Amino acid sequence: MRASKSFRLHIGIFGRRNAGKSSILNAITSQEVSIVSEIAGTTTDPVEKPMELLPLGPVLFIDTAGIDDSGALGEKRIQKTMQVFDRTELGLIVAKSDEWSDFEETILRELNDRDIPVIVVFNKCDLAPSGNCLSKSFSGEKIPVIETSALTGSGIQELRQAILKYAPDDFINRPSIVSDLVGPGEMAGLVVPIDKEAPKGRLILPQVNTIRDLLDADSFCVVVKERELREVFTRFTKLPKLVVTDSQAFLKVAADTPPEIPLTSFSILFARYQGDLSEMVKGAMAIDKLKSGDKVLIAEACSHHPIGEDIGTVKIPRWLTQYVGGKLDFTFHRGHDFPENLSEFKLIIHCGACMWNRREMLSRLMKARMAGVPLTNYGLTIAYSLGIFERALQPFPAVLEVYKTLS
């Protein structure tokens, strides 16, 4: 099975129209991934290409439209390009060998402001070599510069090596999902309800990723439905070090799990893995401040079609309405689109973002923080509204202390 996007290093390719961005992508991947033409503006929407870049591992290249596009349609293309910054972990700025102007400086400034490592690629060097003054100016800023010709293949191997060298440390040394809470040779109990939202014949991604993380760390797990959890505590002489449940089964699992065994949910694990658990805990505490009529944004990374008892569009709004005791005004967003004006919302509730990389979730947290709007996620919202918040934070002592200090 292919690695999901959340485990891939996201490499954004930016530059002006006709600088050779798509040609560079095709040359790196040795495939005709993007349509190439001498006509400026051939790339419209971002083009994604997953591949294995050894010895680094799985990566995702994102080829973007030119940042200098014009007209009404060009503005929309630029907006799509700007969204790619939110998920970029390593940026390639592609420029013609003899060009560097405000367009490229804008891209460089955007990447620098987000602390995203940058590689400058001067392309089409078979037509005109880049000026030494350009390369020297970047050496002072400690930004690597690679001269390439996508047409002849010159410099492409050097570019691959630069990508390997400048991949960010927080991607390479990413923390575990759950194995640090369990330990080698220890067992985790995973509660996986099989309901209408469970995809037929397979598990959902957070469950699969959690199982793999445990196996990679020499831990092991027992996977059961919520009705079989009690059997785990009677049949095994050594009890699980941790129980992890789907958030929708929180109440039953909490009732069946002995209090001495830490309990949390897959969604809360991903609040830590994909975002900032402490900040999202503070966001959940804002539920107490909600009043009838307040606007709440519910955001999902996936663009699936909601079913009758959908967690995001049905269950969470129902539980929150019951908790607040009045009707709330819910707005729903899916995919990479996110409202520009967040200040109108009193709370943002996000899914676990298992289909994204961590950079995009952190970008949303940053935008919410700048707008002064608390952000939390599904699992934390459910635990808070059902009154088992402290129990769900039991595996994270430092975060639990943050909650107790503020409550």
Stockholm file with secondary structure:
# STOCKHOLM 1.0

chainA/1-407         MRASKSFRLHIGIFGRRNAGKSSILNAITSQEVSIVSEIAGTTTDPVEKPMELLPLGPVLFIDTAGIDDSGALGEKRIQKTMQVFDRTELGLIVAKSDEWSDFEETILRELNDRDIPVIVVFNKCDLAPSGNCLSKSFSGEKIPVIETSALTGSGIQELRQAILKYAPDDFINRPSIVSDLVGPGEMAGLVVPIDKEAPKGRLILPQVNTIRDLLDADSFCVVVKERELREVFTRFTKLPKLVVTDSQAFLKVAADTPPEIPLTSFSILFARYQGDLSEMVKGAMAIDKLKSGDKVLIAEACSHHPIGEDIGTVKIPRWLTQYVGGKLDFTFHRGHDFPENLSEFKLIIHCGACMWNRREMLSRLMKARMAGVPLTNYGLTIAYSLGIFERALQPFPAVLEVYKTLS
#=GR chainA/1-407 SS CCCCGGGSEEEEEEECTTSSHHHHHHHHHTSCCSCCCSSTTCCCSCEEEEEEETTTEEEEEEECCCTTCCHHHHHHHHHHHHHHHTTCSEEEEEEETTCCCHHHHHHHHHHHHTTCCEEEEEECTTTSCCCHHHHHHHHTTTCCEEECBTTTTBTHHHHHHHHHHHSCHHHHTCCCSSHHHHCTTCEEEEECCCSTTSCTTSCCHHHHHHHHHHHHTTCEEEEECGGGHHHHHHHCSSCCSEEEECGGGHHHHHHHSCTTSCEEEHHHHHHHHHSCHHHHHHHHHGGGGCCTTCEEEEEESCCCCCCTTCIIIIIHHHHHHHHHTSCCEEEEEETTCCCSCCTTCSEEEECCCTTSCHHHHHHHHHHHHHHTCCEEEHHHHHHHHTTCHHHHTTTCHHHHHHHHHHC
#=GC SS_cons         CCCCGGGSEEEEEEECTTSSHHHHHHHHHTSCCSCCCSSTTCCCSCEEEEEEETTTEEEEEEECCCTTCCHHHHHHHHHHHHHHHTTCSEEEEEEETTCCCHHHHHHHHHHHHTTCCEEEEEECTTTSCCCHHHHHHHHTTTCCEEECBTTTTBTHHHHHHHHHHHSCHHHHTCCCSSHHHHCTTCEEEEECCCSTTSCTTSCCHHHHHHHHHHHHTTCEEEEECGGGHHHHHHHCSSCCSEEEECGGGHHHHHHHSCTTSCEEEHHHHHHHHHSCHHHHHHHHHGGGGCCTTCEEEEEESCCCCCCTTCIIIIIHHHHHHHHHTSCCEEEEEETTCCCSCCTTCSEEEECCCTTSCHHHHHHHHHHHHHHTCCEEEHHHHHHHHTTCHHHHTTTCHHHHHHHHHHC
//
